[in-house]
Amino acid sequence: MKKTTEKLLIQLEAELLEIEQSKEAYAKKLRQYQNQYNRLLQKHKHEERRVRTRHLIERGAITESCIKNATELSNEQFKNIVTGALNVYGIGEESNVSGTKTKVG
């Protein structure tokens, strides 16, 4: 009877070792998938920033091309001209007393 118990114990230890090895393999695979996900997420965010930057540059160039002597103006003067023009059409934003922006129109 003692040998049967020893055999069972050895068999259970072998199964436990096999399960531990399987668990480690799955944990490694999970880390790989998490790293792959993080790389794809970073790539996506980088592409979004690149697209937004290009959009801002293009819109800024268009706006600047519509204002006479725009390169000679300070940023504050440029902003005042743009916001003033937008407010004329009721599509700009104005700062209220607290400094927060409110949509005009």
C-alpha positions as CSV (number, residue, x, y, z in Angstrom):
1,M,0.0,0.0,0.0
2,K,2.9,2.3,0.7
3,K,4.3,1.9,-2.8
4,T,0.9,2.8,-4.3
5,T,0.8,6.0,-2.3
6,E,4.4,6.8,-3.3
7,K,3.6,6.2,-7.0
8,L,0.5,8.4,-6.7
9,L,2.5,11.1,-5.0
10,I,5.2,11.0,-7.7
11,Q,2.5,11.1,-10.4
12,L,0.8,14.1,-8.8
13,E,4.2,15.9,-8.4
14,A,4.9,15.3,-12.1
15,E,1.4,16.6,-13.1
16,L,2.0,19.7,-10.8
17,L,5.3,20.3,-12.5
18,E,3.7,20.0,-15.9
19,I,1.0,22.5,-14.9
20,E,3.5,24.9,-13.6
21,Q,5.5,24.8,-16.8
22,S,2.3,25.3,-18.8
23,K,1.4,28.2,-16.6
24,E,4.8,29.8,-17.2
25,A,4.5,29.3,-21.0
26,Y,1.1,31.0,-20.9
27,A,2.4,33.9,-18.8
28,K,5.2,34.4,-21.3
29,K,2.7,34.4,-24.2
30,L,0.5,36.8,-22.3
31,R,3.4,39.2,-21.8
32,Q,4.2,39.0,-25.5
33,Y,0.7,39.8,-26.5
34,Q,0.6,42.7,-24.0
35,N,3.9,44.1,-25.4
36,Q,2.5,43.7,-29.0
37,Y,-0.7,45.6,-28.0
38,N,1.4,48.4,-26.3
39,R,3.5,48.7,-29.4
40,L,0.5,49.0,-31.7
41,L,-1.1,51.5,-29.3
42,Q,2.0,53.6,-29.4
43,K,2.2,53.4,-33.2
44,H,-1.5,54.4,-33.4
45,K,-1.0,57.4,-31.0
46,H,2.1,58.5,-33.0
47,E,0.1,58.4,-36.2
48,E,-2.7,60.4,-34.7
49,R,-0.2,63.1,-33.5
50,R,1.4,63.1,-36.9
51,V,-2.0,63.6,-38.7
52,R,-3.0,66.3,-36.2
53,T,0.3,68.1,-36.5
54,R,0.0,68.1,-40.3
55,H,-3.6,69.4,-40.0
56,L,-2.5,72.2,-37.7
57,I,0.4,73.2,-40.0
58,E,-1.8,73.2,-43.1
59,R,-4.6,75.2,-41.4
60,G,-2.1,77.7,-40.0
61,A,-0.6,78.2,-43.4
62,I,-4.0,78.7,-45.0
63,T,-4.9,81.2,-42.3
64,E,-1.6,83.0,-42.5
65,S,-1.8,83.3,-46.3
66,C,-5.1,85.1,-45.9
67,I,-3.7,87.9,-43.7
68,K,-1.6,90.7,-45.1
69,N,1.8,90.9,-43.5
70,A,1.0,88.0,-41.2
71,T,4.7,87.2,-40.6
72,E,5.3,90.6,-39.2
73,L,2.5,90.4,-36.6
74,S,3.0,89.1,-33.1
75,N,1.1,86.0,-32.0
76,E,-1.3,88.2,-30.0
77,Q,-2.0,90.5,-33.0
78,F,-2.5,87.5,-35.2
79,K,-4.9,85.9,-32.7
80,N,-6.9,89.1,-32.4
81,I,-7.3,89.4,-36.1
82,V,-8.4,85.8,-36.5
83,T,-10.8,85.8,-33.5
84,G,-12.2,89.2,-34.6
85,A,-12.9,87.9,-38.1
86,L,-14.5,84.7,-36.8
87,N,-16.6,86.7,-34.3
88,V,-18.0,88.8,-37.2
89,Y,-19.4,85.6,-38.7
90,G,-20.5,84.3,-35.2
91,I,-18.4,81.2,-35.4
92,G,-15.5,82.1,-33.1
93,E,-14.9,81.8,-29.3
94,E,-14.7,84.7,-26.9
95,S,-13.2,84.6,-23.4
96,N,-15.5,85.6,-20.7
97,V,-14.5,87.4,-17.4
98,S,-13.4,84.1,-15.7
99,G,-11.1,83.3,-18.7
100,T,-13.1,80.3,-19.9
101,K,-14.0,80.2,-23.6
102,T,-17.6,80.5,-24.7
103,K,-18.9,79.7,-28.1
104,V,-20.2,82.7,-30.0
105,G,-23.3,82.3,-32.2
